[in-house]
Amino acid sequence: MCVIREWHRLPACDDRQDACPTEAARTRITIFMIMAYKRSDRVGDLIREEISTMLVMEEIKDPRIGFVTITRVAVSDDLRSAKVFFSIIGTEKERDWSLEGLQNASGYIRRALAGRLSLKHIPEITFRYDDSLEYSSHINEILKGLKTGNR
């Protein structure tokens, strides 16, 4: 949704080229975007921050969880389930170990979220590996190869 806050029209220019501003300069519109966030997006952001804090403060003491980064949280519209996407730098075996450790800690995480967030229902948490970083690095390699002429 856009809301127009200001509208200014500069006077028309005379015949001199140096005194005539461009059309964009004659009309100045300041538009403020009002972002309409859904509640599920806001709750997802809160969950992402809290789980990240738990990982940084080492409140989750599972040795299988490596250097994990929570990338995003997708919460359903009814706030009953949440998919927590994470990334990890390491091998596929380390990724699988971290996923297993996070899934085992999901009950503890859910209880901790219940104490930290003031929600009527804490969503059921499932963890998913986010491969978007690997995909973007793969695309960058392809683009670099095209730029240098190698395919």
N, C-alpha and C positions, 0 to 999 in steps of 0.2 A: 504494500500500500504506500503510495507517495502522497506527501502533503506539501503543497507549495506554500512557503513561508514569505517570500519576497518576490516582487515583480517590479523591475525598473526598466523604463524605456528611455533611452538617451535621445536627445533631439536629432532630427534628420540632419544629414550633413549637407554642406554646400558643394559647389562644383569642384573645389580643389581636391585633388587626390590625397595630398598629405594630411588634410584635415578630416577626411572621411574615414571613420572607423569601420571595421569589418562588421558584417551582420551579427556575428557572435558577440562582438563588443557592444553593439547597440542594444542588444537584449540580454539582460542578465537575470537569470532565474536561479535562485537557490532552492534546491530541493533537498529536503530531509527525508531520508528513508526511515520509516518506522518498521522495524523488524518484528513480525508477529511470530514469536517462538511458541511452539507447542509446549505444554507442560511436560510431556514425556522427554523432550529435548533438554529442558532445564534439569529434570531429575537425572537424566543420563550424564549431564555435565557434573552434577554433584557426586554421583556415584564414581565417575572417573577420577575426580579429585581425591575422594576419600580412599579409594583403593590404591591410588598412586602414593598417597601419604603413608598408608599401611606398608607398602613395599619399601619405601625409602626409609621409614623409621624401623624397619625390620621387625614389625609386629607379627608377620607371618614367618614362622620359623621352620619352614619346610626346606631342607637342603637341596631338594630337586629344583627349586625355583631359582633360576639364574638371574642374569641382568635383564629383567623384563621391563618393557615400556608399555603402558596402557595407552593405546592409540585412540580408541573411541568406544562409546557404549551406546548400543541401540536398545531403547526401552519401548515396549509395546504401548499402544495408546491407552490400554486399561491399567498400565503400571504393574502388571502381574509377572512379567518376565523381562529379563535383560540379557542381552548378548554382549559380553565384554570382549573386545578385540585387543590382542596384544601382539607385540613384535619382540623379537629377541635376535641379538647378533650371536651367531654360532652355527653349529652343525644341525642337521635334521634330528639327530639323536638328542641333542640338548633341548631342541624345541619340543620334542615329544615328552621329555622328562619334565620340562617346565609346565607343559599343558597338563600332564598327569598330576603334578604337585598343586597347580592352581585349582583343578577340579576337586581334588581331595580337600583343599582349604576353603571351598565355596561355602560350606556350612558356617565355618568360623567367620568368614568375611560377611556373610549375610547377618549373623548375630551382631557383629561389630557395627555394621551399617544401621541396624535397628537402634543401637544406642546413640549413634551420631546424628542420624537424620530424623526429622520429625514427620514421618509418613505413617499413614494408617496401615498400609501394607508394604512390606519390603519385597521387591521383586525377586523371583527365582533367578539365580545367576548361572549362566553357562558361559564357558570360556571358548573362544575361537582364535585361531592363529590368523593374524592379518598379514597377508603376503603382498600388500600394496607397495611396500618399500622395495622388495625384491623385484617386483614388476616394473617399478619406475626406474630402478638401476638398469634393468634389462633394456628398457626403451632408450635410456640415455646411451648405453653402449651401441645400440643400433644406430642412433642418430650420429654419434661420433664416427662410426664406421662409414656412414653415408657421407659425412662431411669430408673425411679424408679420402674417400673414393673406394674404400674396401667394403666388400659386402660379405 
